[in-house]
Amino acid sequence: MKTGAALKWMTAGLMGILLFPIDNYAQQTPKLTDPEIASVAVTANQIDVNYASLAQRKSKNAAILNFAKTMKTDHLGVIALATKLVQKLKVTPKTNAVTKSLLDGEKKTKAMLSSKSGGAFNKAYINNEVAYHEAVINAVENVLIPQAQNAELKGLLTNILPALKTHLEHAKMVQNELK
């Protein structure tokens, strides 16, 4: 599978469920409860931790390793914050179609990334990170924050958005270095 096709396909799970043309947005966007939003948020962060762990095992490129280290540290931090919040609120994250789609996409993306090595891996990993962060930012801004009912959950999502945007810019910078 070519890298471009793989990237388009691997983000389909998240983008296909969460992102729609404006005219179809209200009709097709999944309605999520706070426990479902918590599940999506934790799952999306854990997936990026898993991608970072794979990059740390497979890459020898300093820029990729530095980026992966940042992703792992930052996303584990978000998971810890989310876990603390759901425990405080006595909310149990609830698996849902979006969570399942994210996990299915992760399996396929990890298989694609695992099949690559060297420079091909580095490019595929960072291209995935750009696409993944774009999709997650869009989902957080347009689905998760607007649908969150609990003010603290909404606040957590709002507060992590700048970090996600910084991650995206960092990924794009590394992407440009690898061209």
C-alpha positions in Angstrom: 0.0 0.0 0.0 1.5 3.4 -0.9 2.0 5.8 1.9 -0.4 8.4 0.6 -3.2 5.8 0.2 -2.4 4.4 3.6 -2.6 7.8 5.3 -5.9 8.6 3.6 -7.2 5.2 4.7 -5.9 5.2 8.2 -7.6 8.5 9.2 -10.8 7.4 7.6 -12.0 5.9 10.9 -11.8 9.1 12.8 -12.6 11.5 10.0 -15.3 9.3 8.6 -17.3 9.3 11.8 -16.5 12.7 13.2 -16.0 15.0 10.2 -18.6 15.8 7.5 -19.4 18.5 5.0 -21.1 21.4 6.6 -24.5 20.6 5.0 -24.5 17.1 6.4 -22.9 18.0 9.7 -26.0 18.2 11.9 -27.5 15.1 10.4 -24.5 12.7 10.6 -22.3 13.8 13.5 -22.6 11.2 16.2 -24.3 12.3 19.4 -22.0 11.4 22.3 -22.6 11.5 26.0 -19.9 12.6 28.4 -18.8 9.0 29.2 -18.5 8.4 25.5 -16.6 11.6 25.0 -14.2 10.6 27.8 -13.7 7.2 26.1 -12.9 8.9 22.7 -10.5 11.4 24.4 -8.6 8.7 26.3 -8.5 6.3 23.3 -7.3 9.0 20.9 -4.5 9.9 23.3 -3.5 6.3 24.0 -3.4 5.6 20.2 -0.8 8.4 19.8 1.2 7.1 22.7 1.2 3.7 20.9 2.4 5.3 17.7 5.1 7.1 19.6 6.3 3.9 21.2 6.5 2.2 17.8 8.5 5.2 16.5 10.9 4.9 19.5 11.5 1.3 18.6 11.8 1.6 14.9 13.4 5.0 14.1 17.0 6.1 14.4 16.2 9.7 13.3 16.8 12.2 16.0 13.9 14.5 14.9 11.5 11.5 14.9 12.7 10.3 18.2 12.4 13.7 19.8 8.9 14.1 18.4 7.9 10.6 19.6 9.2 11.3 23.1 7.2 14.5 23.2 4.0 12.8 22.0 4.4 10.0 24.5 5.0 12.3 27.4 2.3 14.8 26.5 -0.4 12.3 25.7 0.3 10.2 28.8 -0.1 13.5 30.7 -3.5 14.1 29.1 -4.6 10.6 29.9 -3.6 11.1 33.5 -5.7 14.4 33.6 -8.7 12.7 32.0 -8.5 9.7 34.3 -8.3 12.0 37.3 -11.3 14.0 36.1 -13.5 11.0 35.4 -12.7 9.5 38.8 -13.5 12.8 40.4 -16.8 13.0 38.5 -17.5 9.3 39.1 -17.9 8.8 35.3 -17.0 5.5 33.6 -15.8 6.1 30.0 -18.1 4.2 27.7 -16.9 2.5 24.6 -18.9 3.6 21.5 -18.8 3.5 17.7 -16.2 6.3 17.6 -13.9 4.6 20.0 -14.2 1.3 18.1 -13.5 3.0 14.9 -10.4 4.7 16.3 -9.1 1.3 17.5 -9.8 -0.3 14.2 -7.9 2.5 12.5 -5.0 2.1 14.9 -4.6 -1.6 14.1 -4.4 -0.9 10.4 -2.1 2.1 10.8 0.3 0.2 13.1 0.4 -2.7 10.6 1.2 -0.2 7.8 3.9 1.5 9.9 5.3 -1.8 11.1 5.9 -2.9 7.5 8.2 0.0 6.9 11.8 0.8 8.0 14.4 3.5 7.8 13.4 6.6 5.9 10.2 5.1 4.6 9.1 4.5 8.2 10.1 8.0 9.3 8.1 9.6 6.5 5.0 7.4 7.1 5.1 8.0 10.8 5.3 11.8 10.6 2.8 11.9 7.8 0.5 9.9 10.0 1.1 12.3 12.9 0.2 15.3 10.8 -3.0 13.7 9.5 -4.0 12.2 12.9 -3.5 15.6 14.7 -5.5 17.4 12.1 -8.3 14.9 12.5 -8.2 15.0 16.3 -8.1 18.8 16.5 -11.1 19.0 14.2 -13.0 16.4 16.2 -12.2 18.1 19.5 -13.2 21.5 18.2 -16.3 20.5 16.3 -17.7 17.4 18.1 -16.3 16.8 21.5 -16.2 20.3 23.0 -19.7 21.3 21.6 -21.3 18.0 22.9 -19.6 17.9 26.3 -22.3 18.6 28.9 -20.0 18.7 32.0 -18.2 22.0 32.4 -15.0 20.4 33.7 -14.9 17.9 30.8 -15.5 20.7 28.4 -12.7 22.7 30.1 -10.2 19.8 29.9 -10.9 19.5 26.2 -10.6 23.2 25.7 -7.4 23.3 27.6 -5.7 20.5 25.7 -6.5 22.1 22.3 -3.5 24.5 22.2 -1.2 21.5 23.0 -2.7 19.5 20.1 -2.2 22.5 17.8 1.4 22.8 18.9 1.9 19.1 18.3 0.5 19.6 14.7 2.9 22.4 14.0 5.8 20.4 15.4 4.8 17.4 13.2 4.7 19.6 10.2 8.1 21.0 11.0 9.6 17.5 11.2 7.6 16.5 8.0 9.3 19.4 6.2 12.7 18.4 7.5 12.2 14.9 6.1 11.4 16.1 2.6 
